[in-house]
Amino acid sequence: MNTYHGDKAESSASFGEQLEKKNSITSIESGLHTIEADGPKAHNSVEPHMGLMSSCNMIVGLIIGSGIFASPGPVTLKVGAVAPSLLVWTVGGLLSMIGALCYAELGTMITKSGGEYQYLKSAYGICLGLTFTWSNLLLTNPIGTASIATVFAQYILQMAYFDPNDLTGAAVEMPNYALKLVTIGCIWVVVLLNAFGRRAGALVANVFTFAKLIALVMIIIIGWVWLGKGHTENFQNAFDGSSRNALDYGTAMYMALFSYNGWNNLNYGVGEVKNPKRNLPLAIFISCTLVTTVYVLGNVAYFATLPIQTVATSSTVAMQLGRVTMGTGGAYFFAVMVVLSTFGAVNGNIWGASRLVMAAANEDSVFMPPFFGKLSEKRDSPIRALILVGIIATIWCIPGDFTYLAKMYSFTGWLFYGFAVFGLILMRFKRKTRDLPRPFKVWLPLAIFFVIIDIYLVIAPLIDAGSAGVYQYIICIIIGLIAIPIWFIRVRKPGLGRLLLGWIPGYQDAYILEKKRLEADSKTEL
């Protein structure tokens, strides 16, 4: 996802003018990560300045987020045992590494702003590129925001309903309505924070970034201490009780991969990496290995301190670890750390999603009318876009819990990852793209392997869900496909669009049509 933000823009200025001031990117999991550049072609014009260490720092910061505090339970519940759970987390890291390598080639080959939109447009045409934008606006970003806000609410309510006298470790029963209200409340507090305090969003990101790192480091240290004390019973016969249904592992992988999201945003910074042919693969290998190690060790710590059943059924596993190892104070400490981490991630998500709405409204306006592309004159913040983002995220909070949302988020994300990497393979052979310069080139069998696994990851959960659960994926597919008729009447046949929608006050052709006319005129002049 590529988003843009102008620090000192006037409310009447187009967002294209703001783009000349700053380009920014965000990760659904890690919150905020910003790359500043001068000029309208910032991504192309910034001189390479990032060495190996800087590249590693960027990748790790983009990936590590809140999923490690919520996904271990659903993963373990699905696969049924310790060893396959750890394997799922390991394979998830490997897949993320391969995906990042593929995206590194895409990012160094196609350096225009827009990420997947540009890759899909180059490989398949503008229809699929716009379908990705639409899905990002209505599915991926708001569902990701709702899922992280749900983790926030789970830990808040766990503290509220926590009984220090209950030593069984049983999951606390929380009223579903309370969970929804706290989740929605979290979203709107962040919306208001960003709407009325222009720099508040960045401040929250800076303050809360370290909470997740402190929590993870302490969890890993505690795990090793408990292993040293001989708490290895969960690792003996670690495959006992493993699921024998191959489809279960696809669904479990979704939950783990939710925690690895962010690797796909590396490509927005590849143009700033020095010696990309050497540093990119090294940085990706080192960083993804580090994140995978941290995640696996975090899960080892959970299994070293808690019964398997507690890990599998708990939605607040970090708090349970704190209770067992450090008592009531430890439970509250880890809960507070996760609350801070998730609040910061929700803030980064909403900040980035509002800029995506503004970019869609001002750069092509196919799906978003220009109304949503303006800054508030008084507050110098995108209040209209923020309110829209809050409304869409709130709607997604209603249907289900964290597992429900994380599966939908991973489904839509990995569907487009597969299209993008398959597009990379196609562009190796298409006449118009096969000779494009590629400062970094991934080994083709790796890209093919990624696409094969991606197909399994998209299909397996659909089958595993059965008739009762498949509807949530069907909803995603239907919403995504709505982009096609909108593209048809707004871009392919604008006259039909004017006929059908011209009665709407303020209706106007999409900006993208004017861009196409300008491009055609420039070619004619040449």
NORZI-V309563 format. One record per helix or strand. SS is the DSSP state (a for helix, b for strand). FROM is the first residue (numbers start at 1). TO is the last residue. Records with the same first field share a line. If there is no record, write none. Layout:
# NORZI-V309563
SS: FROM-TO / FROM-TO
This chain:
# NORZI-V309563
b: 2-4 / 23-27 / 31-35 / 50-50 / 273-273
a: 15-19 / 42-45 / 52-63 / 67-69 / 71-79 / 82-109 / 116-124 / 126-160 / 176-196 / 200-228 / 233-235 / 246-260 / 263-272 / 276-305 / 308-313 / 317-364 / 370-373 / 383-399 / 402-427 / 444-469 / 471-492 / 494-501 / 511-525
